Amino acid sequence: MDYIDRSILMILQKDGQISMSRLSEKVGLSLSACHRRVKILENDGLIQQYTARLDRRKIGLDLQFFIEVRLTSHFKEDQAAFEEKIQSMPDVLECHRISGEFDYLMRVAVAGAAEYEDFYYNRLSEIPAIAQVKTLLSLSTLKDFQGYNLEALAS
């Protein structure tokens, strides 16, 4: 990945709907060369998909939680069962296997307290491999994910 590829990726992270002609102007390539590079980046998996970033509060998801989960064991079967259940839960926006006191860190968004209670008692607590759950309410978001820092990779 060279400087031009990084430039293309930085621009696309900020504006995935930019026209190919505008993108080619910004990176200083011909339209066909720019299009070819974008296709290579897509085919190589550097660009996984194009999405729209939604305002969660404006669509009615007023509460966001971070949930730490500790499993009863570290047997592969327990981990696999937990991970499979989490994959099927649309309220779970992210789930990371982590090191430290807990095994997983999840980010969950719901409409309100009743929806969180339903999520917690009727779905999350039904997973038998869970030993402990710690819920942290996000009061506000100071900085949302805006893309990876590709400039740091230049050296």
C-alpha positions in Angstrom: 0.0 0.0 0.0 1.5 3.3 -1.1 0.8 6.9 -0.4 -1.9 7.1 -3.1 -3.7 4.0 -1.7 -3.6 5.5 1.8 -5.0 8.7 0.4 -7.8 6.9 -1.4 -8.7 5.0 1.8 -8.6 8.2 4.0 -11.0 10.0 1.6 -13.3 7.0 1.3 -13.5 6.6 5.1 -14.7 10.2 5.3 -17.0 10.1 2.3 -17.9 6.7 0.9 -20.3 8.3 -1.6 -17.6 10.5 -3.3 -17.8 10.2 -7.1 -14.9 8.4 -8.7 -14.1 11.6 -10.8 -13.9 13.7 -7.6 -11.8 11.0 -5.9 -9.4 10.9 -8.8 -9.0 14.7 -8.7 -8.3 14.6 -5.0 -5.5 12.0 -5.3 -4.1 13.2 -8.6 -4.9 10.2 -10.8 -6.7 9.7 -14.0 -10.3 8.4 -13.6 -9.4 5.0 -14.9 -6.3 4.6 -12.8 -8.2 5.7 -9.7 -11.0 3.3 -10.4 -8.5 0.5 -11.0 -6.9 1.2 -7.6 -10.2 1.3 -5.8 -11.2 -2.1 -7.3 -7.9 -3.6 -6.2 -8.4 -2.2 -2.7 -11.9 -3.8 -2.7 -10.7 -7.1 -4.1 -7.9 -7.3 -1.6 -10.3 -6.8 1.3 -9.0 -3.5 2.5 -12.4 -2.0 1.7 -14.9 -4.4 3.1 -18.1 -2.5 2.4 -19.7 0.9 2.0 -22.2 2.0 4.7 -24.2 5.0 6.0 -23.4 6.2 9.5 -26.7 6.8 11.3 -27.4 9.1 14.2 -28.5 6.5 16.8 -30.6 9.0 18.9 -32.4 10.3 15.8 -33.5 6.8 14.9 -34.7 6.1 18.4 -31.8 4.3 20.1 -31.5 6.6 23.0 -29.4 4.4 25.4 -26.0 2.9 24.7 -24.3 0.5 27.1 -20.9 -1.1 27.4 -21.2 -4.6 28.9 -18.3 -6.6 30.3 -18.9 -10.4 30.3 -17.0 -13.1 32.2 -17.6 -16.7 31.2 -17.8 -19.6 33.6 -14.9 -21.3 31.8 -12.5 -20.8 28.9 -13.4 -24.1 27.3 -13.7 -23.7 23.5 -17.3 -25.0 23.6 -18.4 -22.3 26.1 -16.7 -19.5 24.1 -18.2 -20.8 20.8 -21.7 -21.0 22.4 -21.4 -17.5 23.7 -20.1 -16.1 20.5 -22.7 -17.8 18.4 -25.5 -16.4 20.6 -24.1 -12.9 20.4 -23.9 -13.0 16.6 -27.6 -13.4 16.5 -28.4 -10.4 18.7 -29.0 -7.3 16.6 -28.8 -5.0 19.7 -25.2 -5.9 20.1 -23.3 -3.5 17.9 -19.8 -4.8 18.7 -18.3 -7.6 20.7 -14.6 -7.9 21.5 -12.7 -10.7 23.2 -10.5 -8.9 25.6 -7.8 -9.6 28.2 -8.0 -8.7 31.8 -10.7 -9.3 34.4 -13.5 -9.9 31.9 -13.5 -12.0 28.7 -15.7 -9.9 26.4 -16.6 -6.2 25.9 -19.8 -5.5 24.1 -21.5 -2.3 22.9 -25.3 -2.3 22.9 -27.8 0.3 21.8 -31.5 0.2 22.7 -34.5 2.5 22.7 -34.9 2.8 26.5 -34.7 1.2 29.9 -37.4 -1.4 29.2 -35.7 -2.6 26.1 -32.4 -2.9 28.0 -34.2 -4.9 30.7 -35.6 -7.2 28.0 -32.3 -7.6 26.4 -30.5 -8.3 29.7 -33.1 -10.7 31.3 -34.5 -12.4 28.3 -31.6 -12.8 26.0 -28.2 -12.1 27.6 -28.8 -13.8 30.9 -30.2 -16.9 29.1 -26.7 -17.7 27.8 -25.5 -20.5 30.2 -21.8 -19.9 29.9 -22.0 -16.4 31.5 -20.7 -16.1 35.0 -20.7 -12.4 35.5 -21.9 -9.3 33.7 -21.0 -5.6 34.4 -23.1 -3.0 32.6 -21.8 0.6 32.0 -24.2 3.2 30.8 -22.7 5.6 28.2 -23.8 9.1 29.3 -22.5 10.8 26.2 -20.1 10.1 23.3 -17.1 12.4 23.1 -15.7 10.9 20.0 -17.2 8.3 17.7 -15.2 6.2 15.4 -14.3 8.3 12.3 -12.0 5.9 10.5 -8.5 4.5 11.1 -5.4 6.7 11.3 -3.8 5.8 8.0 -1.3 8.6 8.2 0.4 6.8 11.1 1.2 3.9 8.7 3.1 6.1 6.3 6.5 5.5 7.9 
